[in-house]
Each structure stands twice: as structure tokens, then as C-alpha cells.
């Protein structure tokens, strides 16, 4: 069972790459999102999931443990094979996947090739208790900005009209909501969100979410 490969990128294809490990070339299937971060002739280290069937042995490669964990979680859903998993991971980062599942957002899954309305509905339903929590160091700035943007959109729906603002809305609630959507327990999320918002009154929502995630990972 191959669990990790470390070598030189020999070739990069549309949905796979060949990694040269001491003269032996391994064909590794990957998401387009991860493949875009590779460069030919450069050294790399990939986590590997080996899938063995009666007539084939297939290697799937990942750059982070969270991408691999989501792959293994997705393959447990009926009708979701390795190829569909890679399509989903190409369309959504691990953090965006956690957010989409928490928000029961079927439309996000429809961005992946091979995922139709019925499968998207089944994915959000069956994955709702299986969110993969992503530490802040594995999140990109784009991930955090997306989460912040979605929370700001949610804020606007809480206001009935410009003349009648919702007085119960606070940044603390938005930070708490973002954290729970990423898999953190609500009580702990609220505690951390309250502390971060109190100590950083001049920060915007994206910065507050980033600071809160850092608190969880200290």
C-alpha cells in the first residue's frame, strides 16, 4: 500500500501527473486545483490514497491531509467514485467544501463536473455530520475571503430594510457562524469569537475569522 510519494514531477496532464521516484514513474490522479500548484521538473511530496480493484491499482495524490480526508469522506457516499471526488475537489477547496456542507448549499456541488441535482442533494444530506475541520494554516486567503463574503451576505438578509436594521446583529454572531460552519463546536466558537471581537474592535470580518481560527490552532 503506497501512502506517500516523494520525487520529481516528470509530466503534468489534465487530471494526473507522473512523479519520478528514483527512476520509477508513478501515475498519480489529482484534482486540477492541486495539479495547478505543481511544476514540471520540481521536487514534490504527495500524500497518496491507493485504490485497489480486481483489474486495476489506482493512485490518487493530495497536497494536504485535509484534501485527502475529504476524498476518503466523499468516496463513502453511494455513487461517488474517485473521478467524481477529484471533480468536486477541483471545484471546491477543502474549506469551501466544509462551508458548503454546513450551509447545505447544493449549488456549490453543482459546479463540479459529473454532479447533478440529485447527487448534490444527497451529498449535502449525507455529509452534514461529517464536516472536515480545516486548520487555518491550510486555508488560503481566498478561502477566508469567501467565508467572510458569505457571512456578510447573510448579514444583509437579517436586515428587514435600511430603515429597520436588525439590532441583534453583531460581528460576534457572524464569526461564530463562520466557525461552526467549518466544524467547530458552537459553544467554543462563540467563546473565541467574543474574545477576538472584543480585543480587535477595528478589524473587518475576514480578519476576525482569521484571528479566531488562529486561536483554535494555538
LINCOR-V174697 format. One record per backbone hydrogen bond with DSSP energy under -0.5 kcal/mol. NH is the residue of the N-H (numbers start at 1). CO is the residue of the C=O. E is the energy in kcal/mol with one decimal. If there is no record, write none. Layout:
nh: [NH,NH]
co: [CO,CO]
e: [E,E]
This chain:
nh: [3,5,7,8,9,10,10,11,13,17,18,19,19,20,20,21,21,22,24,25,26,26,28,28,29,30,35,36,37,38,41,42,44,46,47,48,49,50,51,51,52,53,53,56,58,59,60,61,62,68,69,70,71,72,73,74,75,76,77,80,81,85,86,87,88,89,90,91,92,97,98,99,100,101,102,103,104,105,106,108,109,109,110,111,112,115,116,120,121,122,123,124,125,126,127,128,130,133,135,138,139,144,145,146,147,148,149,150,151,152,153,154,155,156,157,158,158,159,160,160,161,164,167,169,174,175,176,177,178,179,180,181,182,182,183,184,189,190,191,192,193,194,195,196,197,198,199,200,203,208,209,210,211,212,213,214,215,216,217,218]
co: [1,46,44,20,42,8,18,18,16,28,11,17,26,8,18,19,24,20,21,23,19,24,17,26,59,15,31,32,34,35,9,39,7,5,62,3,60,48,49,58,50,51,56,53,51,27,49,29,47,64,65,66,67,68,69,70,71,73,74,77,79,81,82,83,84,85,86,87,88,93,94,95,96,97,98,99,101,100,104,105,105,106,106,108,109,112,114,116,117,118,119,120,121,122,123,125,127,131,133,135,136,140,141,142,143,144,145,146,147,148,149,150,151,152,153,154,155,156,158,164,164,161,165,166,170,171,172,173,174,175,176,177,178,179,180,179,185,186,187,188,189,190,191,192,193,194,195,196,200,204,205,206,207,208,209,210,211,212,213,215]
e: [-0.5,-2.4,-2.0,-2.3,-2.5,-0.7,-2.9,-1.3,-3.5,-2.2,-2.6,-0.5,-2.3,-3.5,-0.5,-0.7,-3.1,-0.7,-1.5,-0.5,-2.4,-0.6,-3.1,-0.6,-3.0,-1.8,-2.6,-1.9,-1.4,-1.7,-3.6,-1.7,-2.7,-3.0,-2.7,-2.8,-2.6,-0.5,-0.6,-3.0,-0.6,-0.5,-3.1,-0.7,-2.8,-0.5,-2.2,-3.0,-2.2,-1.6,-2.3,-2.0,-2.1,-2.4,-2.0,-3.0,-2.2,-0.9,-1.9,-2.0,-0.7,-2.3,-2.2,-1.9,-2.3,-2.6,-1.4,-1.6,-2.4,-2.5,-2.0,-2.1,-2.6,-2.5,-2.4,-2.3,-1.0,-2.9,-1.1,-0.6,-0.7,-0.6,-1.3,-1.1,-1.8,-1.7,-0.6,-2.7,-2.2,-2.0,-2.6,-2.1,-1.6,-2.9,-1.9,-0.6,-2.6,-0.6,-0.6,-1.9,-1.8,-1.9,-2.5,-2.4,-2.3,-2.3,-2.7,-2.3,-2.0,-2.3,-2.1,-2.1,-1.9,-1.7,-1.2,-0.7,-1.2,-0.9,-0.6,-0.7,-0.7,-0.8,-0.9,-1.4,-1.4,-2.8,-2.5,-2.6,-2.3,-2.2,-2.5,-2.2,-0.9,-0.5,-1.5,-2.1,-2.8,-2.6,-1.9,-2.5,-2.7,-2.6,-1.9,-2.6,-2.6,-2.0,-2.1,-1.1,-1.5,-2.3,-2.4,-2.0,-2.4,-2.4,-2.3,-1.8,-1.7,-1.5,-1.1,-1.0]
